[in-house]
Amino acid sequence: MPQVAVFHGPNQAFELASYPLPEPQGREVLVKVACCTLCRGDLHTHAGRRKEPAPSVLGHEIVGRIEAFGSNTAYVDYRGLPLHVGDRITWSVTASCGKCLLCEDRIPQKCSAVFKYGHQQHDPQMPFSGGLAEYVLLKPGTSIVRIADSVPDSLAALANCATATAASVLREIGIISHRSLMIFGAGVLGLTATAMARTMGVKRVIVCEPDAQRREQALAFGATEVFAPDDYPKGTVDVALELAGTKESVEAAFAAPRVGGTVMLAGTLQPTPGVLFDPEGAVRRMLTMHGVHNYTPIDLAEAVAFLEIHAKPFPFADLIGPSFRLEEVDAAFAYGHAHPGQHVAIVPLSEPRP
C-alpha cells in the first residue's frame, strides 16, 4: 500500500503510514507524486516557529503524474490544455469553492471553505492530502496546470509556491516595466521575484540582503543593484517588496519608497515581533501598503509559463538541494534546516541523486 509521512509535531520523527489507494470520485483526480520540495514554511512548521495542525501530511510544492480521473472530471487544465493519464502536472496549494464572497472577490486562496494541501489535519479516511506521500488526491476546486517536459521536476515543484507567489506580488503591483523595485530578501522567493521582474521588462531591480553570498546570487538572477541593510537608499523607489519576513526587513521596506510609493508585504510566514510604524510619515508620504498571501490560479499559470519560457538563463539549479527518498524524510528536514537557501527534494519512488 502507498505511504504517507505523518508529521506529529515540532522536531518529532515522522511516521511512515500505509493506506489503501483511493479511487477518485466525481471531480477528483488521483496523482502519483514525482517530487515534493520543502518550502521555508514547511521548515518553520517542523521547527515549531509556525503553528499548523498536527498530525498532518506536510508538503505543498508538488509535481506529479495523473494516475486516474474521477467520473465527472474536466479533462483540461486551467489553461485549457488537454489532460491525460500520465501527464505531468502541478496544482494550486488551495482548493476553493468558487461561490463564497472571498472567491467572488477574486481571492480564492482565502476561500471560506478552503482546503490547503500540506496544511490539513491528518484524516486516516482521506490521508493523501500533502506532498510527503506517494500519492495526492486532488479535490474539486483545485486548479491544475500541465507542465512541459523541459522543466525538471525539482524546479517545476517551486511553481506552486515561490514562483506563483512572486507572480502574484508582481501582478498586484500592476504595470511595472517603468517602475523601480527594491526587493528585501534574497531567498528563493526574492531571487525568483528578481528574475521574474527582469523578464517583465523592469529596468531597475534593487535587492537588499544581509548575506554577501546571497547578494552575489541576486546579481546572477538579474538584480541591477544590491545593498546590505545598512546601505540601501531610502525614499527613492516606486515599490518596495518585502519578501524576507523579518521585523527588520519590514521596517526597512516602509522606509524605501518615494512619496506616493507602495509597500508590498509577502514574506512573513511565521509570527514576528511588532514593527515600528510611523503613521504620520505614511500619511505625508501617501504610501500604499498591500499584503499578499499565496496566489490565484492565474498566478500559478503565469508561474509555470515563466519556468517553461524564461528559467534557463537564471541559475535556479543552485536553489535546489539534494534529493531524498520518502523514508529519508527526517534526514531531508535536517538538511533543509542546515541549508536555508536551498529547497530539498523528496522523490518518493526514485533513488536519490548523487
N, C-alpha and C positions, 0 to 999 in steps of 0.2 A: 504493500500500500504506500502511496506517496506520503512524504513527510513535510512537516512544518517545524520551524524553530520558534518555540514559545518563549517569550520574554516574561519573566515573573517579577521583575523589579530591578532597581538600580544596582549595578555591579554584581548581580547574581548570574550564575551559569544558565545558559539557555537549555531548554528541554526539547529534544527531538521527539516529536509525537507523530504517529501514523494514523491516517484516516482514510476511509473509502473514497475513491474518486467520484465526485458528484457528476450527475448528468444534467447539463444546463437545461433550464426550463424557460418557456416564454421568450423574453428578450435577453436572457443571459448568454454569456459567451465564456467558454472554458479555455484558458490559456496555459500553455506549458511554459514555465519560466525559463528563459535563456540566460538572463543576467539581472542582478539587482545590485546597484551600488549603494553604499552607505552615505547618506546625507549628513550634513552637520547637525540637523535636527535629530536624526537617529542617535548620534553620539551624545547629544545633550540629554536625551531621554535615558539612554543607557547609563549615563553618569549621574543621573538624578538632578541635573541642572534644570530640567524641564519636566513637568508632571504630565504624564499620559496614562491612559488606562493600562492596568496590569491585572491579569495576564493579557498579552496581546501578541500579534504577529507583526513585527516591525517591517519596515521596508516599503518605500513608495517610488523609488527611482528604478523602474522595472521595464524590461523588454522581454517579450515572449512570442511564441508562435501559436496561432489559433489551433486548438485541439478539436473543438466542437461548437456548434451553434445551437441555441435554443430554437424551438419551432417557429417563433414569431420574430426572429432577429432580422434586422435590416442588413443585407449583405453589402453594405457600403460603409466606408469610414466617414469621418467628419468632413473631409474634403470632397466626398462623392466618389472616391476611388473604390473599385470593387474589392470585396474581401472574400478569401477562400480559406479553407482549412490548410494550414501550413504557412500562411502569410505571417511575416514578422511585423509586430505592432508594438506601440506603446499606447498609454491611455491616461486620461486626466486623473489627478490624485483624488478627485471627488466624483461621486455620483449624485446628481441633483434631480429634484422632482420636476423642474421646468414650469411649475404652476404657482409657486408661492410669491409673495411680494418681493423677496430678495432676488429670486430668479427673474421676475419681471423687470426688476431694476438693473438687470444685466450684471449681477454679481452672483452667479450660480454657485461659486465656491463657498458662499456663505448661506446657502440654502437652509431653510428652517428644518428640513428633514435630511440634511446632508449625510452621506456615507463617505468615509475617508479611508482610502486604502493605507494600510500600515499604521493606522491610528485607532482602530476599533477595539473594544473589549473582546477578548477571545471567546468565541462561541463554538463549542465542540460540534454543534449541529451545522454550523457554517464556518468551518475552520480556515478556508483558503481565502483569507482577506488581506494578506500582505505579501511583500516580495520575498521574505525569507522563507521560502517554501518551494516545492517543486511545481505547484500549480496555483493559479489565482482564478477565482470565479468572478467574472465581471457582472455587475448588477445593471439593470436598466437605468438609463440616465448617465451612463459613462460615455465620455467622448473618446472614440478610438481613432488613432492615426496610423496608417500604414507607413513603414519605413523602407527607404531604398537600401539595397544591399551594399551600397558604397559606404555606409556609416557603420563602423564597428559596434558590436553590442554594448561595450562598456561606455562608449561615447553617446550612443543613442539613449542609454538609460538616463543621462543627465537632462534629456529633453523635458521630461515631465516633472522637473523641479527647478534647478538653477536656470536652465535656458528659457523655459517658459516664464519663470518669474521675471527674468531680465526683459523678455519681450513684453510682459505686462507693464512693467515700470516705464519702459520707453513708449509704449502705446499711450499710457495715461498722460505723458508729457505732451503728446500731440506732435505737430510738425517740428522736428528737432534739427534738421540739417543746417539751419542758420544759427543755431544756438550753441553756447558753450556749456559743457557739462563738467562738473567736478564729482568724481566718484570716491567715496570714503570706504576703503576696504578693498584689498586685492586678493580676497579668497576666490573660490570658484565662481561665486555669484558676481563679484566685482569684475573679475577678469572676463567673464562671459559678457557682461553688460558693456565692457570696454570694446571688445571685438564687435559686438552687435551694433553699437553706436557708430563705429567707424564704417561698417559696411552700409549703414543707412545714410552716410554722407556727412556725418558730424565732423567738422574740420578741427575742432579743439576739444579734446577729451583729456582732462587732468585727473590723475589718480593720487590720492593722499593715503599713505600706508606707512605704518611704523617700521615694518620689516624691510631691510635693504634688499634682500633677495627677491621678495615679492614685488618690490618697486621695479627691479630689473625685469621680472616676468611681465609686469604691466606694459612695459615698453614693447615687449615681444607680442603682446596682444593688441597693440595699436595705440597705446596712450601717447599723446603728444608731449606731455609733461608729467613728471612725477615729483612729489614732495613728501617729506617727513611731516608729522603732525605739527611740529613747531614752526614750520617754514611756509606753510601754504598761504596763498594770497586770500585775503578776506574782502568780502563785499564787492566781488568783481564778476562772478559768473552768473549765467542765466538760471541754471538749475544745479542744485546740489543733490546727489543721490547717496543716501546713507545706506550702505549695504554690509556694514561690519557688525552692527548690533551691540555696540558698547556705549556706555554713558558718555565717554569722552568723544567718540565719533559723532554721536547725535548732537552734542553741544557744538562741536566744530562745524557740523553741517549747517546749523542755523546761522553761523557767522559768515558763511561763504557767499550767499547770493547777493547780487546787486539790489538796489531799490526796484521793487516790482518783480523780484525773482521768486523762485519756487524751491521748496524743500520737499523731497520725496523720501519717505521712510519705508524701508522694506527689509532691513537686515535683522531686526530684533526677533529672535526665535526662542528666547528664554527670558524670564523675569530679570530686569536690570534695575539698578538704583534710579531714583528720580533724577531728572536733569535740571540744571539751572536754565530758566527761561525768562527772557525779558519781554513781557507783553507790550510795553510801550515801544520798544525797539521794533517789534514785529509790526505794530500798527504804523509807525512812522515810515518804515521801510516797505510797507504794503506787501508783506510776504504772503505767499500761498503755501500751505502745508497739506500734503496728501499722503495718506498711508496706503500701502498696497500689501495684501496678504494673498499668497497663492496666485491664481490666474484663471482666466476663462478659456473655453475651448479654442477661441480664436488665437489666443497666445500660444497654446500647445501646437496648433498647426503651424504657426509662424516659427516656433522653435525648431520643429522638425525640418521645415523648409530651410531655415538658416544652416542647420547642421549638414543638410544634403548639398547645399549650394556653396556655402561660404566657409565651412570649418577648416578646409585643408590648409590655407595659408597660416593658420594660427597653431601654436604648439599645445593643442588640447590633450595630446597624449601624456604630457607632463603632469596633468591634473589627475590622472588615473593611477591608482596604486596597483599592487599585485592582486591576483585572483585567489579566492579560497573556495573550497567545496562547502556545501551546506553544513556538513558535520564539523567543519572547522570554524563555525561562526564565532565562537569565543575568541579564537586567535585573530579573526578578522577585525573584531571590535578593538582588541588590544592594539593591533597595528594602526587602526584608524585613529585612536586616541593619541598614539605616539607620533603620527604624521598628519597633523591637522590640515595641511594644504592639499591632501590627496583624497579622492573618493575610492575606497576599497571596493572591489567587485566580488560578489558572491555568485558563483556559477554552479548551480545545483547539480547538474548532470554531466559536468565536464571535469577533466583533470585541471589543476591549477597551472597557469602558465609559469615559465621559469622566472 
